């Protein structure tokens, strides 16, 4: 088995940091091609547009939307549709004991998903988390490298979900350009993290990352005829992380549902829009600001992150 990269959880007065133990350099893009955040404090928003029936709508342009920040209309500076920007994915897989029943199907369909979604300019990494947070494969454009990393995942103890989201966002995604998404597969119940849910959510916002959550707990069979069983885990945490960043949460009812869920996420990732604007509020105060994207066509629906945290004067 290849040497794993460990995400060391360092608790002192400083935040969690990433300390890889192996030295192989991750894949990178030509930085001259992707300059969406260079020179100014652009607010980047990744979003999905559907019709009243939930079907993905493509072919729209910046003239089809009005962007507001804290109620003030903003001027769109950059706009990209569908696959015009590269995709950077962080696949986070819960390896705690609670996932045992679906673990093998989860790994199989995750490999298929990466095979289907990664293009020539796209990158993905794989993190497994139980009590520890383990970087199984750093950024690569190659599904060939990701598949054995997924196969190497094993069930451990504890669940450091918030640590995993925080570290993926702060130490890996924040420095990347283009479209960024976290695919989080977990029951949602955190038991061993050193940071809280708000810390993880703020880190995802600051990385401009959209979180898609897959609840991997099957409903327990109970009641009459084995129906009406409740689920374990914490779907509320998954919903909060996903909906606040503009993503979605999916629940499975059977092991075979993973394939359909991954197909739905892949379709959405291929059909997203990205826009950027320079806020009319110049204050660098670190405060939270609400974002609203309104389609001019009242029959359309937009799903985007609900806001962001303004930069501070001491930000790099």
N, C-alpha and C positions, 0 to 999 in steps of 0.2 A: 504494500500500500504506500502510495506516495506520502511524503511528509505534509501534514496539514499546517496551514497558517492559523495561528491562534489570535483571537481578539482579546487582549488582556484587559480585564476590568480593573482599573487602578482607582482606588478610592483614597483621596486625600482632600486637599482644597481645590485640586484641579479636576476637570471633567474626565469622563471616560476617554481613553485614547486608543488608537490602533497600533499594535506592536507586532508586525509579522515576524515570524522566526525564520522564514525561508526568503531567499533573495531574488527569485526569478521576477523580472520586471513585467508588470501587467501590460496588456495591449493598450495602444493609444491611437488617437486620431491626429490627422494633420491639423494643428490648432489654427492655421491660417484660414481654413475653410469655414470655421464656425466662430463667428465674432459677435454673437447676439448680445453678450454681456460686457463687451469691452468698452471702457472709457466713461460710461455713465451708469447710474443706478436704474437700470431697466427693471420693471416688474414683469416677469414672465408668467404666463398663464396657459396651461394645457387644458383643453376642454373638449367635450363630446356633445354633438348635436343629434337629437332624435325628433321624430314626428310624434303625433299624439298617440300612436300605437307602439311607440318604443323602437321603431326602426331607425337605423343609422342614416343620417342625411349627409351626403358629400356634395362637393362642387360649390361651396359657398365662399364668399370673399369678405374682406374687412368692411365693405359697405353694408353688409347684412347684419351688423352688430353695433350695439351701443355699449360702451364700457363705462362703468361708474366705480369710483372709489369713495367710500363714505358719502355717497349721494352726489358727488361731483363728477360730471362727464369728463372722460379722459380721451386724449388723442392717441389712436393706435399708431405706433411707430413701425412695428414689424408684424407681419402676418404670414403664416405658412399653413398650408392645408395638407392633410393626409400624410403621405410619406416623404414630404419635402425635407424634413429634418431627421437626422439619425436618432436611433432609439438606444437608450442605455437602461438596461434592466438589472435589478437586484432581486434574485429569487431567494426568499427566506423561508426555510422549511423547519417547522417544529419537529424536534426529535425526542420529545418527552414521552413517558410511558403511555399517556392517554391516546397517542396516535397509532398504537400498535395494530389495531384492527384494519386500518386502511393504508398502512405505511407502504407496502409494496406497490399497490395500485397508484398511490400518490407519486411515488418515484417514477414509475413507468410512464405515466401521462405527463409528468413534468418534463421528462426527456423529449417526448414527442412534441410538446409545446415549443421548446427551445429550437428544435429542428425546424419547426414550421415558421417561427416568427423572426428569427435572426437573419438579417440581410447583410450585404457586403460591408456597410458602414456602421452596423450595429454592434454593441458590446453587451455582455452579460456577465454577472458574477453569481456565485452560489454561496450562501451562508446557511449552515445548520445550527440550530440553537436548542439546547435544553438548559441545564444549569450554566454551562459554558456557551460562549458564542464563537463558532468556528468558521473561519473563512476557508471553505473547501476548494474554491477556485476563484482567483481574482479575475479582473476584467479580461475577457477574451471574445473574439468574434467567432470562435470555433465550437460548434456543438460537439465535435469529436473530443474536446477536452472537458466539456461540461458533463457528458454522459457518465464517464467513470467516476467523476466527483460525486454525482448523485447516487451512483451505486454504492459508494463508500460510506454514505450516511448510515449511522447506527443509532438505535434508541438508547438514550441516557436517562438522567434523572433531573427533575426540576424544570422550570420554564422561564427563561429570561427573554421574554418577548420584547419588552420595552428597550432593553439593552440592544437587542438585535436591530430594531428599527432605528434607534439612535445612532449606532455605530455605522450602519449601512448608509444613512443619510449624511452624517457629519463627516465621516472619514473617507467615504468613497464617492457618493453621488454629488456632493456639493461642488466639487471642482470640475464636474463634467458639463459639457454644453449639449444643446439639443433637447429632445424629449426624454424625460426621466420617469421611470415607474418602478414601484416596488410590488412584487407579487408575494403576498404574505399568506402562507398556509399554516393554520394553527387552529386550536380550539378557542383561542382568545384569552385563556386564563393565565395570568402571569403570577408566578410564585417566588421567583428568585432574583428579579432585576434589581440593580443598584440605582437606576434612575426611574422616574415616574412616567405615567402616560403623557402628561403635559410636556415633559422634556422631549419625549420621543416625537410627539406631534409637532412641536416647535422646530425640531431638527429637520423633519420632513418638509415643513413649510420653507425653511431657509434653504433647503436643497432644491426647491421647486419640483418635488417628487409627488406623483400621484400614487396612492396606495390602493391596490386591488386585493381584497381579503377573501380567502376561501376557508370557510369553517369546515374542518375535517372531522367533526364529530357526527356520527350517525345517530338518528333519534332512537331512544330506547323504546322497545316494544312493551306496551302495557295496556291496561284497560280492556274493554271488550274486544275479542278477536285480535288481540295484540296491537290495537291501534291507539293513537293518542299519546304515545310515549314522549317524554320530554328529552331535550338535549342536555348534555353536559357542557362545560366550558362557559365562556363569557362572550356571547355574540355582541353584546353592547359595546365592548372594547373594540372589536373588529369594525363595527358600524361607525363608531366615532372616528377612528383613524381613517377609514375610507371616505366617508361622506364629507368630512371636513377638508380633505385634500382633493376632492373632485373625482374620486374613484367610485368603486362599487363593492358590495359584499355579497358573497354567494354561499348558500347552504346546500350541502349534498344530502340526499336521502338514501343513496346507495353507492357502493364503491364505483360502479360504472359511471356515475355522474361526473366524475373528474374530467373525463374526456370532453363532455359537452361544455362544462364550465371553462376549461382552457380554450376551447374553440371560440366561445363568446368573448373572452378577454382578448384573444388574438385578433378577432374581427374589429373590436373597438380600437386596439392599438394601431391597426392599419388605417383607421378612419378618423383619427383625432385632428384637431386644429390647435395651433399655437399662436398666441399673440403676445406682444410686448408693448408697454407704454412707459413713459416717464411721468411719474406722479406729479400732479400739480401742487402737492404738499411737499415742500422742500425740507421739512424738519427731519433731521437724522436722530430720532429720539427712541428708536427701538419699540415703538408702540404698535399695537395690532390695528390694522386697517381693513375694513370690509370691502370685498370686491363683488360686483354684480355685472354679469354679461347678459344683456337683453337682446334677443333676436328681434329684428324689425318685423318678421313674419310671426304673428301671434300663434300660429299653429305649431311652431317649433319649440323645443325644450332644450335648454343648455344645462349640462352638468359640469361644474368647474369648482375649484377650491373656493372656499368662502372668504378667504382673506389672506393676509401675509403680515409679517413683522418688518417694520421699516428698519433700514440699516442704522447703525450708530456711528458717531464720529470716530470711535476707536476700532471700527471694523476694518479688516485688512482690505 
